[in-house]
Amino acid sequence: MMSKLLLICFLFFLSCSHLLLSSSFSFCNSTKICPHGQALALLQFKQSFSIDNSSSWKCDVLGGTTSYPKTEYWKEGSDCCSWDGVSCDLVTGHVIELDLSCSWLSGTIHSNSTLFRFPHLQRLNLAFNDFSGSSVSAGFGQFSILTHLNLSHSIFSGLISPEISHLSNLVSLDLTWNGAEFAPHSFDSLVQNLTKLQKLHLRGIFVSSVFPNSLLNRSSLISLHLSSCGLYGRFPDNDIHLPKLELLNLWDNINLNGNFPRFSENNSLIDLYLSSTYLSGELPASIGNLKSLQTLYLSNCQFLGSIPASLENLTQITSLSLDDNHFSGKIPNVFYNLRNLISLDLSGNNFSGQIPPSIGNLTNLYELDFSDNQLEGAIPSSVYGFSSLSSVRLQYNLLNGTIPSWLYTLPSLVEVDLSHNKFTGHIGEFQFDSLEKIDLSMNELHGSIPTSIFELVNLSSLYLSSNNLSGVLETSKFEKLINLTDLDLSNNMLSLTMSVHSNSMLPNIQTLDLSHNNISGIFSWNVGKDTLFYMNVAYNFISGFEMLPWSSMSTLDLNSNLLQGPLPTLPNSTFFFSVSHNKLSGEISPLICKASFMGVLKLSHNNFGGMLPHCLGNFSKYLFVLNLRRNQFHGIIPQTFLKGNSIRTLDFNGNQLEGQVPQSLINCRELEVLDLGNNKINDTFPHWLGALPKLQVLVLRSNHFHGHIGFSKIKSPFMSLRIIDLAHNEFEGDVPEMYLRSLKAIMNIDEGNVTRRYMGDNYYEDSTVVTIKGLEMEFVKILNTFTTIDLSNNKFQGEIPECIGNLNSLRGLNLSHNDLRGHIPLSFRNLKMLESLDLSSNKLSGQIPQELTSLTFLSFLNLSQNHLTGFIPQGKQFDTFENDSYYKNTGLCGFPLSKRCTTNEIPYPSQEIEAKFESGFDWKITLMGYGCGLVIGLSLGCLIFVSGKPEWLVWIIDKNIHKKIVRNKRSTRGRGARIS
């Protein structure tokens, strides 16, 4: 009986155990199965996108995570809680976390997307996908319990819905680098409502707001990233009490001003980025409170003053960038305690004095940049390590002395730039081959190039230009520099010996500059046949080339050598070619027109002859400079300049070209300089050139231009013209008043507000030859404020137009050797910038206007061989002119001429003043008053002296008359001595 009872109890126990296990299993299983509706919603969400691996490329580059298509493994009928990127509540099975970052998703999230059917969602991460055309819509505001939202790097655009500010439980919000923006005041609402935020990252999101004060009161904040957000106004001046804040990034808010933030001692700040803002003022001593700081970036701001000594308290700092500010004074010697520094950048400031010796204690330093300051003295010679130092940039300072020996022994050194200083002595021998870039240019180094440089197998860039290096350089030495891409040895005293097998060397060379050296003979170093695109060997003594084999050549400068023979055939890829100042001869082959990428073709100062190829005006749509000056070309100028060309400069000066100016030049809408001087062109004035909107320099001198210049049908011709040279032609008739009135570029130049620059660009600077101050002068560069008009040696007649006086920015005026008559215009007194005036060899008459003495810049004056009369003006610049200025004007008198002026020749008021005062008083009325006053005065005077009373008045008058007599005698003696 007992046994049966025990058996029944045992069976009952097993049955209960089975029930319990079954119910337990059922319970556990129910927590892993998500609701069918949510699984369906996820599958529909998946189907709304395509899979494209390029959609998540930033994830691999910036995110540090390998991207893959997570949704590809979502299968219908399986538990969605087990799907990649999906997490569910263990009790209810609801989807509470969705991480689809870096999932290759490409498509648009519409406002009715099934994504918004997950009311229990707590975390949502869609970063690093491509949701082009999507906006941060109101649907995102429905996740009422969401704590983490990450939509960064996913190409959202448009306005961010204000409903996002309803997510009051958000702890982390990251919208970094999307094209979206907040509507006005929406950002303020978000900051006000999201009171639990610990992380707010909006980099690249346009908020267009002042910095919200309330953010500085969020004690929960740990990370605040608002770079490139369009913040403006003044950053709050109050102290920052954010004890948990570790990251503050306001980089690239260029309209955000104020001072450096003041942090309390109770702070946890690790990274501070304030670069590219408009913060200014001095760094406060309280910067020393940031004792946990590891990264400080203040580059490209407006900070000034000296660096506070409290910087030495930042003992944890690894990166310090204060570059491109206005800091001054000496760099403080605070680096003894900053032993964790890896990167130190103080470049682009006004620091002076010497480099502090404590810099030698930075044993972990990887990058050092003190460039572009005013540092002087020698580089410290004592260092205690620098075993990790990879980059040293000290260029653009005033450092001197020799290069310290430790710099040659750094085992990890990759880049050294000491250019634009005053270093002297020899270049030492480098001990390690880690170097990839050496720049010692613009110093005072001398001696030969050290042999160790030719052992640096990793070297890619070598710049030793503008020193005093000398010696014979054998091309065979470059054999090991197979990675070298840039070599600049220009402006030294080096010569070159070329070995037979050197053409296979430097297989990767791209730029080669050997200009301004002592290289002579035939140049046969044909390195980089497939890679070299820039080569400059100008200003040497090279007499020829074996060949020009470079198939990728873009810039080839052979200027100022001893080259002879015909023009070499150019690679079709050539953009810049200069062979000026050589002895080349022969004709230009039409094959040159195959260089369809040509931008600058400079063949000036050679012995080329023959006729110009007809294609020369239209062979390259990129051509903007064609300079054939000083050769022996004959025939006509190419007649076809096509519409849409880019030509800016045409210089045919100094040849034997004839015929007419081609009217197709009207198609050169970019033309700024046209120089046809010193040829045999036979034509009338090309008035149609006045329609060219950018023409600034027009030189037609010494040709056979003839006839009246006449009038133009163009309403305002030559509005940009400021250098005009029509001298030595056969123009006749009146001086062209209509054109002179239109020269707006010579009127009212406000030089205080004009940026002075030279005409041209990095590839080519314009030059011209003008006659000014009586001399023919070559301007190798043309300043954009220089102005001159030369109409000399023609047959112009009539009077000088008064309107020339409107050209108040004119610096040179030459009307000499014409047949001009009449007076010198009084309006010339308005030419306040005039430096040179030549009116010689005409038939001008009348007096020299006294008002010309107000031309205080006038340094050259030639009025010789005219019919001028009267007294020569005195004072200011006129006291500096000699007899030659007035030669063969027999009617002139006074200094500096020996002819004295009679009473009748003493200067009278000018013709305008004789007619009427500018204030409106008539001379007749004035003379009538003067006559009446004279009669009354004489009557009273006779009465006083006859009666002798009053005695005091008689005494005063007698005394003053005596003084004037004595003064006049002295004055007469002085003038007599001066005139004789």
Secondary structure, DSSP 4 states (H G I P E B T S, - for coil): -HHHHHHHHHHHHHHHHHHHHHHHHHHHHHTTSPPHHHHHHHHHHHHTSEE-GGGGHHIIIII-S----GGGG--TTS-GGGSTTEEE-TTT--EEEEE-TTS-EES---TT-GGG--TT--EEE--SSB-TT----GGGGG-TT--EEE-TTS--EEEEPGGGGG-TT-SEEE--S-EEEEPTTHHHHHHHH-TT-SEEE-TT-B---BPPGGGGG-TT--EEE-TTS--EEEPP-SPB--TT--EEE--SEEEEEE-PPPB-SS----EEE-TTEEEEEPPPGGGGG-TT--EEE--SSEEEEPPPGGGGG-TT--EEE--SSEEEEEPPS-TTS-TT--EEE--SSEEEEPPPGGGGG-TT--EEE--SSEEEEPPPS--S--TT--EEE--SSEEEEPPPGGGG--TT--EEE--SSEEEE-------S---EEE--SSEEEEPPPGGGGG-TT--EEE--SSEEEEEEEGGGGGG-TT--EEE--SSEEEEE--TTGGGS-TT--EEE--SS--EEEE-----TTT--EEE--SSEEEEES----TT--EEE--SS--EESPPPPPTT-SEEE--SSEEEEPPPGGGGG-TT--EEE--SSEEEEEPPGGGGTS-TT--EEE--SSEEEEEPP----TT----EEE--SSEEEE---GGGGG-TT--EEE--SSEE-----GGGGG-TT--EEE--SS--EEE----SSSSTTTT--EEE--SSEEEEE--HHHHHT-GGGS---GGGS---BSB-SS-B--EEEEETTEEEEESS-BTT--EEE--SSEEEEEPPGGGGG-TT--EEE--SSEEEEPPPGGGGG-TT--EEE--SSEEEEPPPGGGGG-TT--EEE--SSEEEEEPP-SGGGGG--GGGGTT-TEEESTTSSPPP-GGGSPPPPHHHHH--TTS--HHHHHHHHHHHHHHHHHHHHHHHHHT-SHHHHHHHHHHHHHHHHHHHHHHHHHHHHH-
